[in-house]
């Protein structure tokens, strides 16, 4: 016990209650089985003894500041979360109203502006990665692939299945390879509710951390909190899909857009809370699955390779091209949800900045 106290002395001296020590031990890999080696029934019981063993100067009446103050709502990050939606709306208006010869330049300018806007929105506020938790380099690439498929993938797959494509996309809704702009615009506008939902998760987790008696108590309250935040985000995204679909007179593609939105939201939450590997892997798997669908149909045109297109056409013929992104992103989102319920409901995932990780 003395060796353990010496090893984590700084954590124990900074802690204002045993639960903060328990969260720190948990982040270092301690489990109830580990606590049993020190003759304690669980990690929280071990943390209570460590907290009691640390000498404190009771003569000093000055209280220590509580760790991890509740995150404040700042106008800066609130405005930045509105930026992707504003940029996407402006780019879409330029594509719809501008001359046909200028559409490639408008599309390129809109793409660059969107990249900068998203980087700004994810750089501050509740969606900003904590120190040491920056997303893996592959994660933004896979995210761009998923958004690109949401914009052009269904039109490409429809064209491929019907024997095309015979022309490149023009950006026009009545073109030979139509772009699904309503779901992408809704996802861009959803950056704002995503930030607010992440903020609510932070607030709820800190309140649970302050009021919980042990790690299991915190976890039992954090699970419904996480599910409620996800449901709130999906409700906001559903409303935005209905709005953009009505304004643009397009199919909102609810199944594919909602599953993609859930996937991206969970991936960002995990990245923010220092879990970077799983989001990159799952985003990559979903992107590969979507891109593989038209590739398999095209490969099926080769002599003797017709069987390659059978899995895709079996889904697309009765359900339509939207079944591919809905299935791919839906399965990926379920995997990330299961991972989130295991990791984001631990007290160590919400350790204060600068505290133990």
ZILIN-V183170 format. One record per pair of residues at least 24 apart in sequence whose C-alpha atoms are under 10 Angstrom apart, sorted by the first residue. I is the first residue (numbers start at 0). J is the second residue. If there is no record, write none. Layout:
I_J ; I_J
This chain:
0_36 ; 0_37 ; 0_38 ; 0_45 ; 0_48 ; 0_49 ; 0_52 ; 1_49 ; 1_52 ; 3_37 ; 3_49 ; 4_46 ; 4_48 ; 4_49 ; 4_50 ; 4_52 ; 4_53 ; 5_53 ; 7_49 ; 7_355 ; 8_49 ; 8_50 ; 8_53 ; 9_53 ; 9_355 ; 10_49 ; 10_50 ; 10_354 ; 10_355 ; 11_46 ; 11_49 ; 11_50 ; 11_51 ; 11_52 ; 11_53 ; 11_54 ; 12_49 ; 12_50 ; 12_52 ; 12_53 ; 12_54 ; 12_55 ; 13_50 ; 13_63 ; 13_64 ; 13_65 ; 13_66 ; 13_354 ; 14_50 ; 14_53 ; 14_63 ; 14_65 ; 14_66 ; 14_354 ; 15_50 ; 15_62 ; 15_63 ; 15_64 ; 15_65 ; 15_66 ; 16_46 ; 16_47 ; 16_50 ; 16_51 ; 16_65 ; 16_66 ; 16_209 ; 17_42 ; 17_43 ; 17_44 ; 17_45 ; 17_46 ; 17_47 ; 17_48 ; 17_49 ; 17_50 ; 17_51 ; 17_212 ; 17_213 ; 18_42 ; 18_43 ; 18_44 ; 18_46 ; 18_47 ; 18_50 ; 18_208 ; 18_209 ; 18_210 ; 18_211 ; 18_212 ; 18_213 ; 18_214 ; 18_217 ; 18_346 ; 18_347 ; 19_43 ; 19_46 ; 19_50 ; 19_66 ; 19_208 ; 19_209 ; 19_214 ; 19_346 ; 19_347 ; 19_350 ; 19_351 ; 19_354 ; 19_355 ; 20_45 ; 20_46 ; 20_47 ; 20_49 ; 20_50 ; 20_347 ; 20_350 ; 20_355 ; 21_45 ; 21_46 ; 21_47 ; 21_49 ; 21_50 ; 21_213 ; 21_214 ; 21_346 ; 21_347 ; 22_46 ; 22_208 ; 22_213 ; 22_214 ; 22_345 ; 22_346 ; 22_347 ; 22_348 ; 22_349 ; 22_350 ; 22_354 ; 22_355 ; 22_356 ; 23_346 ; 23_347 ; 23_348 ; 23_350 ; 23_354 ; 23_355 ; 23_356 ; 24_347 ; 24_355 ; 24_356 ; 25_214 ; 25_345 ; 25_346 ; 25_347 ; 25_348 ; 25_355 ; 25_356 ; 26_345 ; 26_346 ; 26_347 ; 26_348 ; 26_350 ; 26_355 ; 26_356 ; 27_347 ; 27_355 ; 27_356 ; 28_347 ; 41_213 ; 41_214 ; 41_215 ; 42_213 ; 42_214 ; 42_215 ; 43_212 ; 43_213 ; 43_214 ; 43_215 ; 44_213 ; 46_213 ; 65_209 ; 65_351 ; 66_205 ; 66_209 ; 66_350 ; 66_351 ; 66_352 ; 66_353 ; 66_354 ; 67_205 ; 67_349 ; 67_350 ; 67_351 ; 67_352 ; 67_353 ; 67_354 ; 68_202 ; 68_205 ; 68_351 ; 68_352 ; 69_198 ; 69_201 ; 69_202 ; 69_203 ; 69_204 ; 69_205 ; 69_206 ; 69_351 ; 70_124 ; 70_125 ; 70_198 ; 70_199 ; 70_201 ; 70_202 ; 70_205 ; 71_124 ; 71_125 ; 71_198 ; 71_202 ; 72_124 ; 72_125 ; 72_195 ; 72_198 ; 73_123 ; 73_124 ; 74_124 ; 75_120 ; 75_123 ; 75_124 ; 76_119 ; 76_120 ; 76_121 ; 76_122 ; 76_123 ; 76_124 ; 76_125 ; 76_126 ; 76_127 ; 76_191 ; 76_194 ; 77_120 ; 77_123 ; 77_124 ; 77_125 ; 77_191 ; 77_192 ; 77_194 ; 77_195 ; 78_120 ; 78_191 ; 79_116 ; 79_117 ; 79_118 ; 79_119 ; 79_120 ; 79_121 ; 79_122 ; 79_123 ; 79_124 ; 79_190 ; 79_191 ; 79_194 ; 80_116 ; 80_117 ; 80_119 ; 80_120 ; 80_121 ; 80_122 ; 80_123 ; 80_124 ; 80_125 ; 80_126 ; 80_187 ; 80_188 ; 80_189 ; 80_190 ; 80_191 ; 80_192 ; 80_193 ; 80_194 ; 80_195 ; 81_116 ; 81_117 ; 81_120 ; 81_187 ; 81_188 ; 81_189 ; 81_190 ; 81_191 ; 81_192 ; 81_194 ; 82_112 ; 82_113 ; 82_115 ; 82_116 ; 82_117 ; 82_119 ; 82_120 ; 82_187 ; 82_188 ; 82_190 ; 82_191 ; 83_112 ; 83_113 ; 83_114 ; 83_115 ; 83_116 ; 83_117 ; 83_118 ; 83_119 ; 83_120 ; 83_184 ; 83_186 ; 83_187 ; 83_188 ; 83_189 ; 83_190 ; 83_191 ; 84_113 ; 84_116 ; 84_117 ; 84_183 ; 84_184 ; 84_185 ; 84_186 ; 84_187 ; 84_188 ; 84_189 ; 84_190 ; 84_191 ; 85_113 ; 85_116 ; 85_184 ; 85_187 ; 85_188 ; 86_110 ; 86_112 ; 86_113 ; 86_114 ; 86_115 ; 86_116 ; 86_117 ; 86_184 ; 86_187 ; 86_188 ; 87_112 ; 87_113 ; 87_116 ; 87_180 ; 87_183 ; 87_184 ; 87_185 ; 87_186 ; 87_187 ; 87_188 ; 88_180 ; 88_184 ; 88_185 ; 88_187 ; 88_188 ; 90_184 ; 91_170 ; 91_180 ; 91_181 ; 91_184 ; 91_247 ; 94_169 ; 94_170 ; 94_171 ; 95_170 ; 95_171 ; 95_172 ; 95_247 ; 99_169 ; 99_170 ; 99_171 ; 102_169 ; 102_170 ; 102_171 ; 103_169 ; 103_170 ; 106_170 ; 113_187 ; 114_143 ; 116_187 ; 117_187 ; 117_190 ; 120_190 ; 120_191 ; 120_194 ; 121_190 ; 121_194 ; 121_267 ; 121_271 ; 123_194 ; 124_194 ; 124_195 ; 124_197 ; 124_198 ; 125_193 ; 125_194 ; 125_195 ; 125_196 ; 125_197 ; 125_198 ; 125_199 ; 125_200 ; 125_201 ; 125_268 ; 125_271 ; 126_190 ; 126_191 ; 126_193 ; 126_194 ; 126_195 ; 126_196 ; 126_197 ; 126_198 ; 126_264 ; 126_267 ; 126_268 ; 126_270 ; 126_271 ; 126_272 ; 127_194 ; 127_267 ; 127_268 ; 127_270 ; 127_271 ; 127_272 ; 128_267 ; 128_268 ; 128_269 ; 128_270 ; 128_271 ; 128_272 ; 128_273 ; 128_275 ; 129_270 ; 129_271 ; 129_272 ; 129_273 ; 129_351 ; 129_352 ; 129_353 ; 130_271 ; 130_272 ; 130_273 ; 130_352 ; 130_353 ; 131_271 ; 131_272 ; 131_273 ; 131_275 ; 131_356 ; 132_269 ; 132_270 ; 132_271 ; 132_272 ; 132_273 ; 132_274 ; 132_275 ; 133_270 ; 133_271 ; 133_272 ; 133_273 ; 133_274 ; 133_275 ; 134_266 ; 134_267 ; 134_269 ; 134_270 ; 134_271 ; 134_273 ; 134_274 ; 134_275 ; 134_276 ; 134_278 ; 134_279 ; 135_270 ; 135_275 ; 135_276 ; 135_278 ; 135_279 ; 135_280 ; 136_279 ; 137_276 ; 137_278 ; 137_279 ; 137_280 ; 137_282 ; 137_283 ; 138_266 ; 138_267 ; 138_270 ; 138_275 ; 138_276 ; 138_277 ; 138_278 ; 138_279 ; 138_280 ; 138_281 ; 138_282 ; 138_283 ; 139_279 ; 139_282 ; 139_283 ; 140_279 ; 140_282 ; 140_283 ; 140_286 ; 141_278 ; 141_279 ; 141_280 ; 141_281 ; 141_282 ; 141_283 ; 141_284 ; 141_285 ; 141_286 ; 141_287 ; 142_259 ; 142_262 ; 142_263 ; 142_266 ; 142_279 ; 142_282 ; 142_283 ; 142_285 ; 142_286 ; 143_286 ; 144_282 ; 144_283 ; 144_285 ; 144_286 ; 144_287 ; 144_289 ; 144_290 ; 145_259 ; 145_263 ; 145_282 ; 145_283 ; 145_285 ; 145_286 ; 145_287 ; 145_289 ; 145_290 ; 145_324 ; 145_328 ; 146_182 ; 146_183 ; 146_186 ; 146_256 ; 146_259 ; 146_260 ; 146_263 ; 146_286 ; 147_178 ; 147_179 ; 147_183 ; 147_286 ; 148_178 ; 148_179 ; 148_183 ; 148_286 ; 148_289 ; 148_290 ; 148_324 ; 149_178 ; 149_179 ; 149_180 ; 149_181 ; 149_182 ; 149_183 ; 149_186 ; 149_252 ; 149_255 ; 149_256 ; 149_259 ; 149_289 ; 149_321 ; 149_324 ; 150_177 ; 150_178 ; 150_179 ; 150_180 ; 150_181 ; 150_182 ; 150_183 ; 150_184 ; 151_176 ; 151_177 ; 151_178 ; 151_179 ; 151_180 ; 152_176 ; 152_177 ; 152_178 ; 152_179 ; 152_289 ; 152_290 ; 152_292 ; 152_293 ; 152_320 ; 152_321 ; 152_323 ; 152_324 ; 153_177 ; 153_178 ; 153_179 ; 153_252 ; 153_255 ; 153_289 ; 153_293 ; 153_319 ; 153_320 ; 153_321 ; 153_322 ; 153_323 ; 153_324 ; 154_178 ; 154_179 ; 154_320 ; 154_321 ; 155_293 ; 155_320 ; 156_289 ; 156_290 ; 156_292 ; 156_293 ; 156_294 ; 156_296 ; 156_297 ; 156_311 ; 156_312 ; 156_315 ; 156_319 ; 156_320 ; 156_321 ; 156_323 ; 157_293 ; 157_315 ; 157_316 ; 157_319 ; 157_320 ; 157_321 ; 158_293 ; 158_320 ; 159_292 ; 159_293 ; 159_294 ; 159_295 ; 159_296 ; 159_297 ; 160_293 ; 160_296 ; 160_297 ; 160_308 ; 160_311 ; 160_312 ; 160_315 ; 160_316 ; 160_320 ; 162_296 ; 162_297 ; 162_300 ; 163_297 ; 172_247 ; 172_248 ; 172_249 ; 178_249 ; 179_244 ; 179_247 ; 179_249 ; 179_250 ; 179_251 ; 179_252 ; 180_243 ; 180_244 ; 180_247 ; 180_249 ; 180_250 ; 180_251 ; 181_239 ; 181_240 ; 181_241 ; 181_242 ; 181_243 ; 181_244 ; 181_245 ; 181_246 ; 181_247 ; 181_248 ; 181_249 ; 181_250 ; 181_251 ; 181_252 ; 181_256 ; 182_236 ; 182_237 ; 182_239 ; 182_240 ; 182_241 ; 182_243 ; 182_244 ; 182_249 ; 182_250 ; 182_251 ; 182_252 ; 182_253 ; 182_255 ; 182_256 ; 182_257 ; 182_259 ; 182_260 ; 183_240 ; 183_243 ; 183_251 ; 183_256 ; 183_260 ; 184_239 ; 184_240 ; 184_243 ; 184_244 ; 184_247 ; 185_235 ; 185_236 ; 185_237 ; 185_238 ; 185_239 ; 185_240 ; 185_241 ; 185_242 ; 185_243 ; 185_244 ; 185_251 ; 185_256 ; 185_260 ; 186_236 ; 186_237 ; 186_239 ; 186_240 ; 186_256 ; 186_257 ; 186_259 ; 186_260 ; 186_263 ; 187_236 ; 187_239 ; 187_260 ; 188_235 ; 188_236 ; 188_239 ; 188_240 ; 188_243 ; 189_232 ; 189_233 ; 189_235 ; 189_236 ; 189_237 ; 189_238 ; 189_239 ; 189_240 ; 189_260 ; 189_264 ; 190_232 ; 190_236 ; 190_260 ; 190_264 ; 191_232 ; 191_235 ; 192_231 ; 192_232 ; 192_233 ; 192_234 ; 192_235 ; 192_236 ; 193_228 ; 193_229 ; 193_231 ; 193_232 ; 193_233 ; 193_235 ; 193_236 ; 193_260 ; 193_261 ; 193_263 ; 193_264 ; 193_265 ; 193_267 ; 193_268 ; 194_232 ; 194_264 ; 194_268 ; 195_228 ; 195_231 ; 195_232 ; 196_225 ; 196_227 ; 196_228 ; 196_229 ; 196_230 ; 196_231 ; 196_232 ; 196_235 ; 196_264 ; 196_268 ; 197_225 ; 197_228 ; 197_229 ; 197_232 ; 197_264 ; 197_265 ; 197_267 ; 197_268 ; 197_271 ; 198_228 ; 199_224 ; 199_225 ; 199_227 ; 199_228 ; 200_224 ; 200_225 ; 200_226 ; 200_227 ; 200_228 ; 200_229 ; 200_268 ; 200_343 ; 200_349 ; 201_225 ; 201_349 ; 203_228 ; 204_343 ; 204_344 ; 204_345 ; 204_346 ; 204_348 ; 204_349 ; 204_350 ; 205_346 ; 205_349 ; 205_350 ; 205_351 ; 207_346 ; 208_345 ; 208_346 ; 208_347 ; 208_349 ; 208_350 ; 211_346 ; 213_346 ; 214_344 ; 214_345 ; 214_346 ; 214_347 ; 215_344 ; 215_345 ; 215_346 ; 216_346 ; 217_344 ; 217_345 ; 217_346 ; 218_340 ; 218_341 ; 218_342 ; 218_343 ; 218_344 ; 218_345 ; 218_346 ; 219_344 ; 219_345 ; 220_344 ; 221_340 ; 221_343 ; 221_344 ; 221_345 ; 221_346 ; 222_339 ; 222_340 ; 222_341 ; 222_343 ; 222_344 ; 222_345 ; 223_340 ; 223_344 ; 224_344 ; 225_265 ; 225_336 ; 225_339 ; 225_340 ; 225_343 ; 225_344 ; 226_336 ; 226_339 ; 226_340 ; 229_260 ; 229_261 ; 229_264 ; 229_265 ; 229_336 ; 230_261 ; 232_257 ; 232_260 ; 232_261 ; 232_264 ; 233_257 ; 233_258 ; 233_260 ; 233_261 ; 233_264 ; 236_260 ; 236_261 ; 252_321 ; 252_322 ; 252_324 ; 252_325 ; 253_321 ; 253_325 ; 254_321 ; 254_322 ; 254_324 ; 254_325 ; 254_326 ; 254_328 ; 254_329 ; 255_321 ; 255_322 ; 255_323 ; 255_324 ; 255_325 ; 255_326 ; 255_327 ; 255_328 ; 255_329 ; 256_321 ; 256_324 ; 256_325 ; 256_328 ; 256_329 ; 257_325 ; 257_328 ; 257_329 ; 257_332 ; 258_324 ; 258_325 ; 258_326 ; 258_327 ; 258_328 ; 258_329 ; 258_330 ; 258_331 ; 258_332 ; 258_333 ; 259_285 ; 259_324 ; 259_325 ; 259_326 ; 259_327 ; 259_328 ; 259_329 ; 259_331 ; 259_332 ; 260_328 ; 260_329 ; 260_332 ; 261_328 ; 261_329 ; 261_331 ; 261_332 ; 261_333 ; 261_335 ; 261_336 ; 262_328 ; 262_329 ; 262_330 ; 262_331 ; 262_332 ; 262_333 ; 262_334 ; 262_335 ; 262_336 ; 263_328 ; 263_331 ; 263_332 ; 263_335 ; 264_332 ; 264_335 ; 265_332 ; 265_333 ; 265_335 ; 265_336 ; 265_338 ; 265_339 ; 266_332 ; 266_335 ; 266_336 ; 266_339 ; 268_339 ; 268_343 ; 269_335 ; 269_336 ; 269_338 ; 269_339 ; 269_342 ; 269_343 ; 269_348 ; 271_348 ; 272_342 ; 272_343 ; 272_347 ; 272_348 ; 272_349 ; 272_350 ; 272_356 ; 273_342 ; 273_343 ; 273_348 ; 273_349 ; 273_356 ; 274_338 ; 274_339 ; 274_342 ; 274_343 ; 274_348 ; 277_334 ; 277_335 ; 277_338 ; 277_339 ; 278_331 ; 278_332 ; 278_334 ; 278_335 ; 278_338 ; 280_331 ; 281_328 ; 281_330 ; 281_331 ; 281_332 ; 281_334 ; 281_335 ; 282_328 ; 282_331 ; 282_332 ; 282_335 ; 283_331 ; 284_327 ; 284_328 ; 284_331 ; 285_324 ; 285_326 ; 285_327 ; 285_328 ; 285_329 ; 285_330 ; 285_331 ; 285_332 ; 286_324 ; 286_327 ; 286_328 ; 286_331 ; 287_327 ; 288_323 ; 288_324 ; 288_326 ; 288_327 ; 288_328 ; 289_323 ; 289_324 ; 289_325 ; 289_326 ; 289_327 ; 289_328 ; 290_323 ; 290_324 ; 291_323 ; 292_320 ; 292_323 ; 292_324 ; 293_320 ; 293_323
